[in-house]
Amino acid sequence: MSTAESIQAWLHSGEESQLWLMLGIIALSYLLEDLAIVTAAGLATQTLIPPQYALLAIFIGIATGDLGLYYLGKSGRYFRGVRYKALTNRHFRVLRTKLRKNAFSSLFVIRFIPGLRTIGFTLSGFFAIPLLAFLLAVISATALWTGVVFSAIYYLGTSAWLQASEYQWIVIPCAIALLLVGNRLMNKTYSRGLS
């Protein structure tokens, strides 16, 4: 039995492999969230993992990653130099005021703008945005984004005409390319709006 065949047999072996796949999706979501969503949907369309487990793994990975960024920012408050820079910098004061004034809507929008997630969620912790407001905004935006992207890829991947096609493998690279283009367009649109 070749290596590829033994890996394939292990993936189809049962619950233990599903746990490892879920852990892999969670770990991948810490690195690249959109790739984790596409990968999870692809695994679900191949019936290697049930769709509800794939969605749960994505959600756990994204939510814990965002919470980690929040607490990273919160821990930055304990460094005197960082606190001094934040209090004396006028840009930080403006950001803090805007983020505190419209926490839910700002964080909801930040979830969809690539490049702002890391800094926005870290600053939320640094500026002591209430944890409940942070979680509500992030979880609702994550549920919306993940639900839309996962569902689109899953239903396209499980459609009868695509299952019968020899080109079903092209769904995942096309989905990743569309997400990258969409992320760039959202980033440029948002950046233009700030100018």
N, C-alpha and C positions, 0 to 999 in steps of 0.2 A: 504494500500500500504506500503510495507516495505521500509526501508531506501535505500537499493540498487536499488529498482525499481524507487523510486523518483529521485535519482541521475541520473539514466539512462534516465529517462524521461526529466530531466532538460538538460542533455547533448545533447539530440536530439531536443531541443526546438527551436533553431534558432541562430541568429546572436549574441545575448548577450552572450550565452554560448561559442561561438567561440572566442569572445574577451577575456573572462576569460581563456579559454584554451591557447590562444596566450600569455597572461600575465603569465600564469603558466609555459609555455615553456621558456619564457624569464628569469623568476626567476630561473628555474632549470638550465639553461645554465650558470648562475653565479656560481653555485655550482659544477656541473659536466657536462661539455660540451657534452661528448660522450653519456651520459645517456639522455640528452635533445634531441640529434639527434635521438636516438633510440625511445624514447618516442613519439616524434613528428611524426616519420614515422609510428609507431604503431597506433597512433590516426588517421592518414591520411588513413591507410589501413582499419580502422574500419568505415571510412566515418564520423567521428565525427568532423573533420576539413578538409577543402580543402588542398591538398598538397602544393599549392602555399602559403597559409597562414601559414602553418606549417614551410615551408622553410624560409619565411620572419621572423617569430618569432625567429627561431634559429639564423638566420643571425644577427638580431637586438641584441639579447642577447649576442652573442659571440663578435660582433664588439664593443658594448658599454662596455662590460667587459674588453676587451683588451685596449680600450681607457682609461678606468678608471685606469688600471694599469699604463699606460703611464703617466697620470697626477699625480698619486700617487708618481711615481719616480721623476717627475718634481718638485713636492712640497717638496721632500726631499732635494733639492738643497738649500732651505732656512734655513736649520739647520746647523749652523756652525760646530758642532762636526761631523756630517755626511760628510759634504764637506771636512773637514780636513782629516778624515780617507780615503776618496776616493782619495784625491790628494796625500797622502803620501804612500798609499799601492801600491806596484808595480803590484800586480795582477789586481787591478782596472785599472791601467794605460794600461796594456796589453789588457784587455777587452774593454776599451774605444777605443783604437786604432783599434782593430779588428772590433768592431761594427760600428765605423764611416767609416772605409775603405770599408767594404762590407755590408752596412746596409740592402739593399734589400735581398740579398741572405741569410745573417745570420738570419734575422727575418723570412724569408720564411721557413727556415729549423727549427727554434725554434718552430714554430707553430705545427710541427709534433712530437716533442720530449716532452713527458710528463715529468713534473718536471722542465723543463726549461722555460715554458711559463711565469709563474709568475715572476720569477727573470729576465728573458730576456726582457720582456716588461716593467717591472719597471725600469730596468737599462737603457732602451732606453730613457725614460723620464728623468732620472737622468743625463745621458750623453748628453742630448739635441740633440738627433738624430732628424733631420728635420721631422716634423709631416707628411708631404706629403709622404716621403719615408717610414715612419712607416705604415701609412694607406695603401699605395699601397701594401706593402709586406703582411701585416696582412689580408687585405681584399681579395687579390688574393689567398692566402693560405687557408683562411677560406672557400672561395667559392669552391675551389677544394676539400678540405676534406669533407665539408658538403655535397656537391653535390654527391660525390662518395658513402659515407656511407648512406645518406638518400635514394638515388636512389636504391641502392642494397637492402636495407631493404624494401622499399616501393614496388618495383617490385616483390620481393620474396613473400611479404605478400599479394599482390593482385593477385598472380598467381592462376589460376583456380583449380589446383590440391591441393594447400594448403588451399584454401577457402573451398573446399569440405571435407577436413580432419578434424578430431576431435582434431588433435594435432597442430592446427595453433598457439596456445598460446606459443608454445615452441620457436618460431622465436625470440621473444624479449630477453629471457634469453640467447639463443645461440649467438645472435648478441652482447649482452653486454659482454659475456665471450670472444668472438673473439676479440672485441675491447680491452679488458683488456690484453689479451695475446699479441696482436699486439703492444700495447703501451709498454709493458714490453720488447718485443724483440727490438723495435726501441730504447728504452732507453739504453739497454745493448749494442746494436751495436754501438750507438753513444758514449757511455762511453768508450768502448773498443778502438774506434778510437782516443779518446783524450789521451789515455795512451801511 
